[in-house]
Amino acid sequence: MPSTTLQRPAYASHVRRHPSRRGLLAGGLGMAALAGLTACGSDDSASNGATGSAGWSFTDDRGKTVRLAERPKRIAFLTDTVGAALWAAGLRPVAASDSGQGIVPAVKPDWSGVTKIHSADKGVRLEALAQARPDLLVDAVQPDGTLQVASQLPEIGKIAPVVGLSMYRPIETIAATADRLTHSLGTDPADKAAKTGYMRAHIKLKTAIDANPDLRVGFVFGIDKNTVGVMNPKTWAVLKTVNALGMALVPVPGGADNAYSQAVSWENVPSIPADLLVWAVSDPLPDNPLWKRAPAVRAGQLWKPDLASWYAYSWSNFTVLLDELATHVHSARTGVGPQAVS
């Protein structure tokens, strides 16, 4: 829980908690250094899942091990983020969710023969899920360690065992875990070339940050017509990755691992202490005079990534982000934004 006694800078309004199970998902709980990328596909059977005479087992991101008498063959994806990551890794489900947020289409899945289980009011259509006869369910793990869907709908656990994948880790950790689960289920991960491209982009961004270490970067998005959100570096997957590379990010005062963002009123937007602003996860760019007065915007140091989705945690999707972010970091000038209030 963030402390209520911490001083907040002039731009701050209040800290928002992580989104609900129907809200947007991102962020992370761990850090990954550049050297750790080469170990993402390691074959440690205790964590990678095992098959053989003892059946199948997999230890998920909650630290819970699911053990079955034989390897599951009929898999269901309960959330968009989990589905996009696993589909990109090459795993084909019998049932999956697509809530219409653009997350799943970002990885161009083939829906032929796959049951769509999204329900606008309940999140998952239990009847449709049961009729698909899955023998394993994959759910997203929230920052507090609970399952995003199964914790809200306990009936789901009666249909099949549930494995949890956290979307609140660095990008490379999420994508590598998707590969690991895919491999344990008997499918060779399909995104090896994309992983190589991601690693090149990762190195390019690290080089740009090292060459411009004092550049302050703020990742922001539109919350509503009255407020802008400053993304919490301790929560979002992308920010976990770039922070580990040494990027100086605009902090969220008191923002713990479960704080989603810092809400900033429009009159305080020009006070956000950023030299480079990245407009993320929402459309369109603001058409507000106060936004245009932000020093980074006036200096032309604003970037809105052209990504299909910020939540499709695949090597390919985020190669584009890191590569283009490196270009903007390399060219941006430091000292453009205001100083933070201590």
Salt bridges, closest charged atoms under 4 A:
ASP60 OD2 - ARG62 NH2 2.75
ASP61 OD2 - ARG169 NE 3.76
ASP110 OD2 - ARG92 NH1 3.94
ASP188 OD1 - LYS192 NZ 3.27
ASP210 OD1 - LYS206 NZ 3.33
ASP275 OD1 - ARG216 NH2 2.77
ASP283 OD1 - LYS304 NZ 2.48
ASP287 OD1 - LYS292 NZ 2.91
ASP323 OD1 - LYS204 NZ 3.20
